[in-house]
C-alpha cells in the first residue's frame, strides 16, 4: 500500500495515477509514430522552412506529402491519429473498469460501529479514546488519522429520548481536544467548546459529559478544538436519538448512516473512498432510511440513480410535509434524513454530484457508492 500526504487534494490530483495514464497514452502515441515524427521534424527542418513544415525522413514517416501546399507541408495520417486516440481511450476505459470491478474493495478497519454502553444505576456510559492511528481509505491509500476508539467515523452512539447518558473522553493525542454534541440542545456546561463552556482536555487528561438526552433525531459528535484539523482527520461520529414515539414513516427495513467528509482523509463516505465504500443493500419492496451527515467543509449534493428520495427530517426535526428529490444538497454541519422505497431492482450509482469529488480520467473514486436492490 502507498502512504500519501494528509491532504484532501491528493485524491483529486492522484498524481501517480495521472502520470501512469499519461505515460501509457504517450507510449501508445510513440508506437504509432506521431510523437516521434513531431520531434524529428522539429530537429530536421531548416531555419528557412515555413512553420509546421517537415522534411526528409520526418516527412516520409509522417505520411503522404500534400503536393497542393507550398513548402511540402504534410497532411496528418488518419490511421495513426485514430490509433493514438484508440490507445488513449482504451487506457482510460481500463482504469474505469478496474475500479468498478473492485467495488466493494476490502480495506483494513470499519468505522461507525455501534458502541454498546455500560449501564450503572440507570446511566448509559460511553467511553471514547481519541488517538492517532493509521487508516486505510482505499486499497492503495493509508493515511495518518485521529480517531475515536480506533475507527473513522468514531463509534455510533444510539440512545433514546430521555435517556441519561455519560460520555467519557480520554485524550491520547499530542494536542488538546473536546467533544461537541452537534444538534443536541444540552445544558451550557455540556456543549463542549473550550474556553466558552469548559477548559480544553489536555493530552493525557480525561473529561466527562453527562446529560439527559433531549431532542430526538440524527445528530453528530465531533471535536470543537482546532476543528478544521481534528474533524478533518477523523474526530467525528454519529449520535442517533430515537424518539419515544416513532412516526409511521420512520418504520423502515434498513436504517443506514452516511457520514460525509472532505478533510485530510480525502473525499470519503463513512471514512472510505470508492472502491472501498460500502454499498447499501436492500430487497425489492423494502424501505431504506438514509441519515446523511456532513462533517466536512464543502457542500455535497448527493444523487441517487434509479429511484427518488423522500425527505422526512432536517437536522433532526421533522419536515412539515415530506418532499421528493433525487439530488439532495447537504451543507457542512447539516443532517438530512430520507426514505427510499426500493421499487427498482438493480445496482444504482449513488454519489456526490460535484463531479471532481467522485470521478476523474482514471475512474470513479471518493464519494461514490451504490444502492443494490435485489429482485
N, C-alpha and C positions, 0 to 999 in steps of 0.2 A: 504494500500500500504506500501511498505517497503522502508526505506531510506537507500541508500547504500553509501559507501565511494566514493569520487570523484577520482576514479582510473579506467582506462580502463580495467585493468586486472580483475576487479570484474565481468565483463560479461563473460570473458573466464573461470575464475575459477568457478564461480557460486557455491560457497562453500555450501550454504544451500541446493541447488537443488541436488548437488552431494551427500551430506550426506543423504538426504532423499532417494535417489536412492540406496545407499549402504545399508541403514537401511532396505529398503523394500526387497532387494535381500538377506540380511542376515536373515531376518525373514523367507523368503521362504526356505532358506537352513536349518535353525534351525527346521522348521516344518518337513522337510524331514529327519532330524536326522543326517546329515553328520557332521555339525559343532559340535553338542553335542557329537557325537562319538569321534571326534578328541580330545576334551577336556577331556572326561572321560578316553580315552585310555592313554593320557599323564599322567593323575593322577594315574591310576591304575597299570601301567606297572612297574614291579620291576626293580631295577637298573641293574640287570644282564640280563634283556631281550634285545634281539637284537634291533637295531634302527628300528623304524617303526612298531614294534610288538605291538599288542593289546591283552589283555587277559580278561577273566571273562565276566562281563556284557557288557563291551565295544565291545568285540568280537561278542557276540550274537546280540547286537544292530546293529553292522555294517553290518552283513550279514553272508554268509556261510563260515565256516572255510575251508581254502585251505590246505588239508592234504598233498599236494605234496611239501609244503615248510616247511623247518625246522623252529622250533620256533612258529609255528602256525600263520604265517602272514596271513592277511586277503585279499581276492580278493574284489575289490570295488563292491558294489551292483549296477548293471546297472540301475535299476529302480529309485533309489534315486538320482543317478548322473543326469539322464535325467530329473527328476522332478525339481532338483535345477536349471539346465540350462534353462528349460522352464519358471520357475518362474522369473529368471533374464531377459530373453528375453521379456516376457510379460510386465514386469515393464518398460523396456526401450521403447518398442513399444508404450505403453500407453502414455508416455510423448511426444514422437514424434507426435503421432496422435492428442493429445490435442493442441499442438502448431499450427499444420496445420489447425485444425477446428476453432481455434480462429482468424485466419487471414481473413481480416484485423481487428485487435483488436482496440477498441476505447480507446483513451487516451485524457487527457486534453491538449489543446494547439496544434496549427498547425503553422509550420514555413514556411518561404519563400513566404508569401502572398504579392501580388503585391501592391506596395506603390504608391498611386496617388500623383502627385506633386501639389503644389500650384504655380500658374503662376503669376509672376509680371514683367511687361514690357518685356515680351518675355522670361524671365528666368524661368526655371523649378526648383523649390525649394523643396528639400527633407530634412526633419528634422529627425534625428536619436538620440535616447537617449540610452546610454549604462548604464545598471543597473543590479543588482543581482536579480535573480528570482529562483523559484522552477520549475523544468521542468520534465515532465513525459516522459521518453523514451520508456517505455512499461508499460502494466497494473500493473506490480508488482514493478517497479523501478521508484523512483522520486529522482532527484539529484539537487544539487545546480548548477546553470548555470549563466553565464554572457551573456547578450543578448542585441541585438538592438531592441528597441520598444517591448520588452517583448516576443520575439519569437526566436527560433533556427531552421533553419538559420534565419538571420535577413531578413527584408522585401526585396523582389525582386525589384530592380530598373531597369526599362526598358525604354530606351531612343532611339533616332535616331541619326545617324551620323550627326554631325554638330549642334546639339542642344547646347544651352548654359545652363549649369547646376550649381546649387549651392547646396552643401551638408553641413548642419549644424549639428555638433556633440555636444551633451551635455553630459558631463561625470558625472554620479551619482555613480561611482564605488569607492572603497576605495583606488585605486591607479591610477596613470596617464595612459593615453592611447593615441591613434592616429589612423587615418584611412589611409591605403594604398589602392589605386585602382589598383589591380593586373591585369596587361595586358594592361592597358591604357597608351599610350605614351603622358604623360602630361608635362606641364612646371615643372621645377625642384622644385619650391616652393610649388607645389601641390602634391608632391609624398608621403607625409605622413610618413616620417621616423624621429623620434625625434633626435635632435642634429646633423642631417645631413641636413635636409631641413626645419625643424620647431622646436619650443620648444614643449615638451610634453604637452598634455592637462591635467591639474591638476584636482583632484577631485573637483567638483562643478563648473568647468570652461567650456567654450564652444570654438569651433574653426570652422571657415568657410572655406570650399574649394569651389573654383569657377573656371570653365574652360569651353572651347568649346570642345565638345566630338569629339575626333579624329578618331581613328580606330574602325571599327565595329567588332562584334564577341561576343563570350561568355567569359566574364571576371568576376572578383570577387572583393569584397571589404572586408577588414579584418584589425584587429589590427596589428600594426608593433612595439609594445612596450611590452616587456615581452611576446612575441607572443606565445611561446610554451604553456604557461599557458592560456593566454587570448583567443587565437583562439581555443585551445583545450576545453575551457569552453563554447564556443559558439559565440564569436565575429567574425562573418563571414556572408557573404551573396553574392547573385548573382547580377552582374551588366551586363545586356544584352544591347548591342548596335546593333540596327537593321540597316542594310545598306541602303543607298539611293536607290540603285537598286538591289533588291534581285535576286539571280541566280534562274534559273528554278528548280534546285534540292532542293532549300530551301522552296519551296511551299509544305507545309505539312498540315495534318489534325489535328495532336496533336503535340504540342511543349512542351516538358517536361524537367525540370531542375532536375538533380540528384546530390546533394552535398554530397560527401563522407567525413567522419571524423572518427578519431580513438583516440580522446583525452579523457578528463576527463568524457565525457558523454558515453563512450564506443564506440563500433563499430556501426556507425549509417549511415542511408541514410536519408537525409533531417531531421536530428535531432531525428529520431526514430529508434528503433531496432525491428526486427521481434519478434512477430507477429503484431506489431503496425505500421510497414511500410505501405506505400500507394501503391496499385497496379497501374500499368499503364493500362488504358483501351482503346481499340480501336475496330473498326469493321473490319471484313474481307475486304480486298481491300484498307484500309486506309494506309496512310504513317505517321509514327511517327518519330519525331526528338527528340533525347535524347542528352542533353547537360551535359556530365559528368564534374564535378569539384571536384578535390581532395584538400580539405582543411586540410587533416591530415598529419601525419608524416611517413606513411607507403605506400608502393606500394599496389594497389588493382587491380588485374586482374578481370574485370567484365565479367561474362559469361552469355550469353543468350541461353536458350534451344529452340530448335524447329525451329529457323529462324536465318539467318545471319544478321549482321550489315554492312552497307556500310559507311565507314569513309569518311567524307567530309571536316572536319576542324581540325586543331591542334592549340591550344592556340589562337583561333580567326582568324587564317589565313587559307584560302582555300588550300586543298591538290592539288598538281599538277595534280593528277588523282585519283578519288575516288577508294577505295580498300575495299575488303570484309574480314570479320573475324567473329568468334563467341565468341572470348575472347579477350578483349582489355585491355592491361596493362596501368594503369593510375598512374603515379608517383605523389608525392606531388607537388602541385602548377600547375599541368597540367590541361588543359581543352581539351576535345575531343568531337566533335560533330559527331553523327552518324544518319543514316536514317535506319529505319526498315520498310520494305514493309510487311504488315501484311497479309500474304497469307495462314497461317496455323492456323485454329481455335483451341482454347483450352486455358487452363491455363498453362502458361510456367514459370518454375522457372527461376529466374534472380538473380544472386548472385556473391559476391566476391569469387574467386576460391582459395584464401588462406583459406583452409578449417576451421582452427580454428577461422576465422572471421565470420563463417556462420553456423557451426553445431558442436554439441558435443553429448555425450551419452544421454543427456536429451532433444535433439531435435534441430531444427533449431532456430537460434537467430541472432541478429546483422544484418549483411549486406546481407539481403535476402529480395527480394520482388517477384513480378510476373508480367508478361505481359499477360493480359487477352484479347484474340481476340475472339469476338463473331461472330457466323456464319452469 
